[in-house]
Each structure stands twice: as C-alpha cells, then as structure tokens.
Amino acid sequence: MLLITCPHCGPRDETEFRYGDQAGVAYTPDADDAAWAAYLFVRDNPKGWFHERWFHAHGCRTWFSVHRHTVTHEMRQQP
C-alpha cells in the first residue's frame, strides 16, 4: 500500500486518492480523430520516474502532481 503525501492534508493512505493519469500531456482542441484517440489512450509507460496527477477524493478534494518511481513506488512531491 502506498503512503501518499497530500500537499494540504499531509501523509495519507492511498485508498483516499484517485489516480489521474500522466501529467503534462498537452491538450489540442483542434485535433483530428487520430490525434484525439492518441491524446485519450496513448501514454508513456516508463520504467523509472513518471510524472502523475492524483486527486484527494476522501480529503481536501484537490488535484496535485507527483513524480512516482514505477518500480519502487517512491514518490516525490512537485514544487
């Protein structure tokens, strides 16, 4: 089980959070069908550090970004 540190509430159990997908994916409002499908479904799957968005659903209800190591699940808070 992960211990995720919310920037507002402090360290909490992962069951309080919802994963929000890869952070920093650029939205293109005038995309064609292929580009729109890629935006929705194609994400990086690295072995190492990965920039993610999380939502504190059972707490302060805010979105925040973290870097998570996909092998060790170590998390670093974004400034």
C-alpha positions as CSV (number, residue, x, y, z in Angstrom):
1,M,0.0,0.0,0.0
2,L,1.3,3.5,-0.9
3,L,1.6,6.4,1.5
4,I,0.8,9.5,-0.5
5,T,1.6,13.0,0.9
6,C,-1.2,15.4,0.1
7,P,0.2,19.0,-0.1
8,H,-2.7,20.2,2.1
9,C,-3.5,17.3,4.4
10,G,-0.1,15.5,4.8
11,P,0.6,11.8,4.5
12,R,-2.5,9.6,3.9
13,D,-3.2,6.1,2.8
14,E,-3.6,5.5,-1.0
15,T,-7.2,4.5,-0.6
16,E,-8.1,8.2,-0.1
17,F,-6.8,9.1,-3.5
18,R,-7.7,8.5,-7.2
19,Y,-5.1,8.2,-9.9
20,G,-5.5,11.0,-12.5
21,D,-3.2,9.7,-15.3
22,Q,0.1,11.1,-16.7
23,A,0.7,14.7,-16.0
24,G,1.8,17.2,-18.6
25,V,0.0,15.8,-21.6
26,A,-0.8,18.7,-23.9
27,Y,-4.4,19.2,-24.9
28,T,-5.1,20.1,-28.6
29,P,-8.6,21.4,-29.1
30,D,-8.5,21.2,-32.9
31,A,-7.2,17.6,-33.2
32,D,-8.4,15.2,-35.8
33,D,-9.8,11.8,-34.9
34,A,-6.4,10.0,-34.8
35,A,-4.8,12.8,-32.7
36,W,-7.7,12.8,-30.3
37,A,-7.5,9.0,-29.9
38,A,-3.8,9.3,-29.2
39,Y,-4.5,12.0,-26.6
40,L,-7.1,9.9,-24.8
41,F,-5.4,6.5,-24.9
42,V,-1.6,6.7,-25.6
43,R,0.5,7.3,-22.6
44,D,4.1,6.7,-21.6
45,N,4.9,3.5,-19.7
46,P,8.5,4.1,-18.4
47,K,10.5,2.0,-16.0
48,G,11.6,4.7,-13.7
49,W,10.4,8.2,-12.7
50,F,7.0,9.2,-14.0
51,H,5.1,12.5,-13.7
52,E,1.5,11.8,-12.4
53,R,-1.7,13.6,-11.3
54,W,-3.6,12.5,-8.2
55,F,-6.9,13.6,-6.7
56,H,-7.5,13.5,-2.9
57,A,-11.1,12.2,-3.2
58,H,-11.6,11.4,0.5
59,G,-9.9,14.5,1.9
60,C,-9.5,18.1,0.6
61,R,-10.6,17.2,-2.9
62,T,-7.7,18.8,-4.7
63,W,-5.6,17.7,-7.6
64,F,-1.8,17.7,-7.3
65,S,1.2,16.4,-9.2
66,V,3.9,14.0,-8.1
67,H,6.8,12.1,-9.5
68,R,6.5,8.3,-8.8
69,H,9.1,5.7,-9.5
70,T,7.2,2.9,-11.3
71,V,9.4,0.1,-9.9
72,T,9.9,1.2,-6.2
73,H,6.7,3.4,-5.9
74,E,8.8,6.1,-4.2
75,M,7.0,9.4,-4.5
76,R,8.5,12.9,-4.8
77,Q,6.2,15.9,-4.4
78,Q,6.1,18.5,-7.1
79,P,7.0,22.1,-6.0
